[in-house]
C-alpha cells in the first residue's frame, strides 16, 4: 500500500481546511487512497475543540493590524499559531485500512515518532512529554518544537502536525501556545547549528512517515493525480 504525497506550498488556512474536509469525504467514500498534504500557512491562529479564548493574548486590534485571523476548527487541542517557516502536515488516512487497525492514541504516538526522528536528522534531540501531545526538546526546561492536533471521523484522519523549522518564535507571544503556560516554544533553527530549509525538513518527514506507518510514499504533482485505493495496491 502507498500514501500519496502532495506539497501545496504556502496556502491560506481556510482553503486548506476546506480541502481537508473534501478529501476526508472522498477517502470515506473510497474515491481516493491515503494522502499526506504538506503546506505552509500565512500567519493565522487556530482554536481547537478544547480551546479557551483567553489563551489568545493579543487583542483584536493588534491581530487586525498584522493581518492575522482566528479560525475555529474541529481538531483536538487548544490555541496554536501557524506561519511562515513552519511545516504543516495534514494526513488523510483511513486508520481502519491498516493491519491491525490503528487507534487514535497509537496514531498520535506514530506522528510524534515521525517528528522525533526528523528533528534528530538535524541534530536536535527531542522527546515526548507525559500527558502532553507533541514533540519537546530533551533536557530542562523542555520546549515544544512540534504541535499535534487531529480529528478522526469514521476512521479517517484530518488536521495533523506543525513542525517549527525556521518559524519566527516571537509570533507565539500572541498566544498561550496549546494553553500551556509553563513551557516555551522553539524551532529546529533555534536548537540546531544551522537551519534546514522547509524542503529539507519535508523530505525527512516523508522518509520517516513511510517507515513509521509502513507505507510506500509516492509524490504526486497535483490533487488531480490522486489514485483510488484499488490503483494504490502494490
N, C-alpha and C positions, 0 to 999 in steps of 0.2 A: 504493500500500500504506500501511497505517496501523499505528501502535503504540498499543495501549490503555494508558491511564494509570489507576492506582488508588492513591489516597493513603489508607493504612490508619491513619495517626496513630501513637500510641505502642503498640507491640506487643512482647510478650515475644520474645526472640531465638529460643527453642526453637520457638515457634509459627510464626514467620516462616520458620525453616529447614524445618520440615515442609511448610509451604505451598509453598515453592520447589520442594521435591522432587516434590510432587504436580503442580505446574504444568509442571515440566520434562517429566514423563512425558506429560502432556496435549499439550504442544507437540510432542513427538516423534511422538505419535500423530495429529497434525494435528487434535486436538479443539478447540484454541484457536489464535489467532494470536499474534503477538508482543506482549509485555506489559512495562511498566515499573512495578514496585512501588516506592512511596516510603514510608518508615517512619521512626520514631524509636524507639530502644530504651531501656528502663531500663538502668542500669549493668550491663555484662557484659564479660568478657574472652573473646576467641575465639582459638583456636590453629589456624593454617593447617597445610597438609601439611608445610611445612618448618620448623615452629616448634620452638624449643628451650625446654623447661620452665623453664630457669634465667633466661629473659628475663622471667618473672613475678617481680618483685622482692618484692611484698607477700606475707606469709605467709598461710597458710590461715585463721588465727585472725582477722587483720585483715580479710580478704575476707569472712569469715562475719559479722563484726560489722557490716560495711557492706552486707551482703546482695548481694554481687557474686559471681556464679557464673563458672565457667570451662567453656567449651564447645569441644570439638574439632570441626573441620569439615574438609571436603574442598576448600576453596578454596586457592589458592596463597598464599604468603607466610608470615610468622611470626606473632607475637602482636600483637593490636591491642585497642583499647578502644572500646566503643560506649556512648553515654549520652545524656542529655538535652541538647538544643541541637545535636545532630549530625543532619544529613540523610543518611539511608542510602538508596541506590538499588539495587534488585535487578532488572536487566534479564533477562527470559526471552526470548531472541531466537534464532531459527534463523539462524545465520550463513551457512548454505548457501542461504538464501532471498534473499539479496542478489545483485545482478548488477553486477560479478562477486562471487563469494562472498568473505566476509571471513575472513582468517586471524586467529589468536589475537593475534599481535603488533600487527597493524593495529587489531584491536578494542580493545586496551589503549590505543593511541595516540588512538583516537577518544574513548574515555571521558575521557582526560586533556584532550583539546581541549574537550570539553563543560565541564569544570570550570574550565579556564583562562579560558574566555570568561565563565563565571558569576562568577568572582572579579573579573574586570575590570569587570563591571557595577557592582560595589560599591566600586570604586576600589582594588582590591588587585591588584598586578602579580605574576603567577606564571609559572612555567616548569617544564619537565621537568628532571630531573636524570639525567645519564648513568649508565646501569647500575642505576637505582633507579626502580621504578614509583611512580606517584603524582604529586601536584602540589605544587610547592615555591615559596616566596616567592623573588622575584628579589633579588639582592644577596648580601652575605656578612655573617654566616653564613646560609645558606638554611635555612628551616624548613618542615616539611611541614604543609600545610593540608588535604590530602585524601589518603586512602589507597585503594589498589585491591587487590582480591583476588578472583580469578574462578575458575570451574570451567567446563569445556566437556565435554559428553557427547553423542556422536552429533550434533555440530554445534550443540547448544542450550546456551546460557549460563545460569549461575546465579551467585549472590553478586554482587559488583559494587563499589560505591564508598561511601566515608564522607566527607562534607564537614563539617569543623568550622565551624559557623556561630557559635553562642554557647556552645560546649562549655566546661565548666569544665576548664581545662588542667591543674589540679593532679591530676586523676584519672589523667593519663598518667604521673605519678610512680610509679604502681603497677607499671609495666612498663618494659621497654626497647622502645619502640614500633617495631614491624616489625623488631626485632633490630638497629636502627641506633643505636649509642651516641654518635656524633659529630655528630648533628644533632638539633635541637629540634623541637617541635610547636607549632603556632599555630592561630589561628582567624580567620575574617573579622572578627569583633568586635574581636580584638586588633590587627589590622592596619589596619582602616578607621576613618574618623572617627565612624561610627555603626554600630550593629549591626542588620542586617536581621532580620526575622522568618523563621522556618522556612518560612512560606508564601511570602514573597517570594523566598527562595532557591529553593524548589521550582519556582515559576513560571519563574524564569530558567533553571534546569536543564532543564526541559521544553522551553522555547523553543529552547535550543541543541542539545538532544538531537535534536530533529526536523531541525534544519538540518544537523548533522554527519552524521547517519545517513540523511539524505534521505528521511524518512518524515513523514507527517502524524500529529500527536499528538492523540489523542481521549480526553478524560476520560470515565470510566465511574463510576457510583455505587457499584457493588459487583462482586465477582468473578463473581456470577451473570449480570452483563450482558456478559461477555466474548463476543466473536464468534468464529466459525470463520474460518480463512484465506479460504474462499470468500466469506463475507459481507464480509470486510475489503477486497476488491478495489475500488479506486477508479480 
